[in-house]
C-alpha cells in the first residue's frame, strides 16, 4: 500500500512526464510507440500509479533534448 507521501512524489514525476509529452506534441499512444512500450505504461506513469522504467526515462530525456527541451533524468525519475 502506498503512503500519501509516495503518491504525491509519484504524481510530481508524472506531471513532468506529461508536460514533456505535450511539449513534444505527442499523445500517450505516440509516446508509447517511440519508447516501444504500452500506452498504459505512459498513462500509469503520468497518473502517478507507477514509475517509468530507467530505460524509458532515458529515452524520453534524449527525445526531449533533441527538441531543445531542457530536462534531466532526475526530473522524471527519482534518483537517490
Secondary structure, 3 states (H helix, E strand, C coil): CCCHHHHHHHHHHHHHHHHHHHHCCCCHHHHHHHHCCCHHHHHHHHCCCCCCCHHHHHHHHHHHHHCCCCCCHHHHCCCC
